[in-house]
Amino acid sequence: MRITGTLIMIVLSVPCLCASLGCSGNPTAEVSGRVTLEGKPVPDGSITMVTEKEGRLQVASIKNGAYLMPRAPLGKVAVTIIGSTIPPEQRPTPEGKAGYLKRKREEAEKIKRGEPVPEEKPPVDPFTLPGKYSNAATSGLTFEVAPGKNTYDVDLKHD
């Protein structure tokens, strides 16, 4: 009876051990690195790696420019990155309705006095990384994930 119990434990343990070692049909590897924008660490964001053939993907968080993706898919991957140039807790609060009305009243007063009013441009989030990096078709970022530990550092540029 003791041998049977031991055999059952071994049989039940093999799939778990195999999965933790990456023996499944989708082999993975560890990728870590730094993400910067014009040489400065990206404080907050995420990096995604997607295989070109199967479309398998993995996502990792970026904190203070660093990320660790323990189970990146092996092979050539397209890379996308989204994030912010400053931490979320340091972002200014939106103008809001009251702020908008105040600004419009001030502009109206300037017009009455004959002072120039700056042209209003559509809102742009100056704290978001350039949009091209958020799409695999436009990011221009690719990487070959090999078995074992990989390092992939990327320095993003403004458009």
N, C-alpha and C positions, 0 to 999 in steps of 0.2 A: 504494500500500500504506500509505503514511503517513496519508493521509486516512481510510482505512478504520479504522485503529487509533485515530485521534483520535475518529472517530464512535462507535466501540464504547465508548471511555472516557466520552464524554459521555452516551451512552445508559445506561451502567451507573451513572453518578454521579447522574443526575436523581432516581431513587427515594430514594437516601440523603439528598440535599440536601432533597428535599421532606419526608421524614420528620423531619429535624432542624428544619425550619421549621414543622412542625405542619400540613402539607398533607394529612394522612391523613383518613380518614372520621371520626375522633374528635378534633376540635380541643381544644387544651389552652391553659392560660395559667399564669403564675407567680403563686403566692400565698405571701405571707410574713406573719409577724406575731408577736405575743407572747401567751402563755397564762399567766394568773395565777389564783390562788385567793385570794379576799379581798384582792386587791391585791399579793400576793407571787408572784414568778415560780415556775412549776412547774419544778422542777429536772430532772425526767426523765419522759419519757412519749412518747405518739404521738398524732397527730391524723389523722383519716380523713375524707375528703370523698367522698360517694356521690351520684351523680345520681339524681333521683327517678324519671325515666322509664326510662332504660336500665339503671340499677344499676351503671354504671361507677364505679370508685373509685380513689382514690390515697391513699397513706399517707406521712406525714413524721414524722421524729423531733423531739421537743421536748427541747432541752438548755438549761438555765438560762433557761427561759421563752421561748426563741426557736425558730422553725421556718422552714423554707423548703421549699415544695412546687413544684418547677419545672414539673410537668406536671399541674396540677389540671384536671379535666374542666370544660368551659364550661357555664354555665347554673346553675340553682338546685340547690344541693347540701345534703344533710343532713350535719351535722357531729357526729362522736363524738370523745371525748377520753378516754384512759386514762393513768394515770400515778401518780407518787408525790410526796408532799409533801417528801420528803428523798431525796437521791441513794442508790441501792442500797448503795453501799459504806459509808454511814453508818447503815444500818438496824440495829437491835439484833438479835442472834441469837435464834432461838426458844428457848423455855424448855427443850425437850427432855424426855426421860423422867426423867432424874435430877433436874432442876429441878422437874418436876411432883410427883414423889414427895416431895421435900424440902418443898415447899409444903403438900402434903396432910398430912405428919407434923406440921408446925407448926400447921396448922389443928386436927388431932386433939388436940394438946397444949393449945391454947386452949380447946377444948370441955371437956377434963378439968378445967381450972382455972375453968370457968364464964365465960370471957371470950367476948364476941360475935365471931362469925366473919362477915365480909362475904359477902353473897350472891354466888355465882359467876354471872357473865353469860357468854353465848356469846362466843367470841373475835371481836373486830372488829379489822381492820387499820387502826389510826389513821393510817397513812401513805399510804393509798390515796385517790385523789380520789373524791368522791361518785359512787356507782354509777350514778346516773341519766344521767351524761354518757357512759357507755360504750355506750349503746343509742340508735340513731337515732330510735326511737319515743318515747323519754322525755327525750332531751337538751334538746329545745327550741331547739337551735342550727341555724340555716340561714344560707346565704350565697349571694349571686349572683356567680358567677365570670364576669368580663367579659374580653374579649381584652386582652392586654397584661399589665402588672404590677398585682397587686392586693394590698391590705393588709387582713388580717382579724385583729383583736385581740379576745380574749375574756377576760373576768374571771369565773371560775366562783365559785359561791356554795355554802356548805354547805347541806344539805337543811333 
